[in-house]
Amino acid sequence: MNYRMNRPHLAVAVSVVCGAACLTACGGDGSSVGSDGRTTVSVGVSGNVFDMSIRLADENGYFDQQKIKIKYVTLTASTGTSALQSNSVQFLNSSPTSYLAGLSKGLPELSVATNGGGNPLGIVVSTAFAKEHGLTAETPAAQVAEALADSTAGASSANTKAEAGIFLEAHGVDPDKLKWVSLPSPAADKAALTKGEVDWFITSEPIPLQVQHEGDGIVVADPAKVPEWAYEQAGYGQVVVVKESYAKSDSATVRGFATAVQQATTYLDTHSADDKAVLAAARASLPGVPDDVLSQAVSQVDWPTTAKQDAAGWKKTVAFVKDGIKAVPDASVTSENWTNTYLP
């Protein structure tokens, strides 16, 4: 798998739902073919930076070329897998953690493409904490970790807390000795920081960069500074998942969807953040976020030159999920769980 980090790139995500208006067949899998010969499918997205490749495929007409129409369905980590299994969506833009959790339960899911590598995380400290400890965005990782050793930290998920722990432990800091505040959402993380209830928090972009943009904090750790979060060590950050039965029953649509997504990731790998289509896709994925924040957030992702998966990539991914953040203790994947069959 050929990955590289592109600082100025953005991507897009798409989805489609079969509704009462379908003019031709609405199958049991929820997809439909209209009178124009285009297949409408629903796609589960989560409203984060990894949705970019799907939205860019929409923006650049790659789905149109495959005679596919998309409707987006916004889902969460807790609802995505169930939506796929109930045929509410035909495609799920899934984190490897959610996908591996589904496999551990015996669910018949199939990963047909990877559309992003690494974990676009940010640790943002309050401006007061940064001033007190002499921290800037350029402060070396070891110095940042040392400063955080005696602090109050915020996290809104067990996974992000564990990812912070990986960073701290890499620099000899015991995360269990910090005071942790469990918060219900990334928005709550932000509120706690601005109120002075925590010294710092960790979550996925673009929220940390937004906090910095608004002058309330400084991002002191990201995948460029924390190699444990990047593709080279953490593996895949996002995969396109379908039910095995759907892949068999409508292979042409799955092939068309995966092909369009690969076109988009390739585009992201080779175009800058100020590219018209990239910015349009980014704004659609993350409405209301300033353009400079969008550009920086997307640069945290390793956009793959090809959406093809391989055993080495999955080995790193499983190790990160199972042993690194301990999110799925029995995580495992075999060559029967992922395929490149639907990619050109």
Secondary structure, 3 states (H helix, E strand, C coil): CCEEECCCCCCCCCCCCCCCCCCCCECCCCCEECCCCCEEEEEEECCCHHHHHHHHHHHCCHHHHCCEEEEEEECCCCCHHHHHHCCCCCEEEECHHHHHHHHHCCCCEEEEEEEEECCCEEEEEEHHHHHHHCCCCCCCHHHHHHHHCCCEEEECCHHHHHHHHHHHHHCCCCHHHCEEEECCCHHHHHHHHHCCCCCEEEEECCHHHHHHHCCCEEEEECCCCCHHHCHHHHCEEEEEEEEHHHHHHCHHHHHHHHHHHHHHHHHHHHCCCCCHHHHHHHHHHCCCCCHHHHHHHHCCCEEECCCCCCHHHHHHHHHHHHHHCCCCCCCCCCCCCECCCCCC
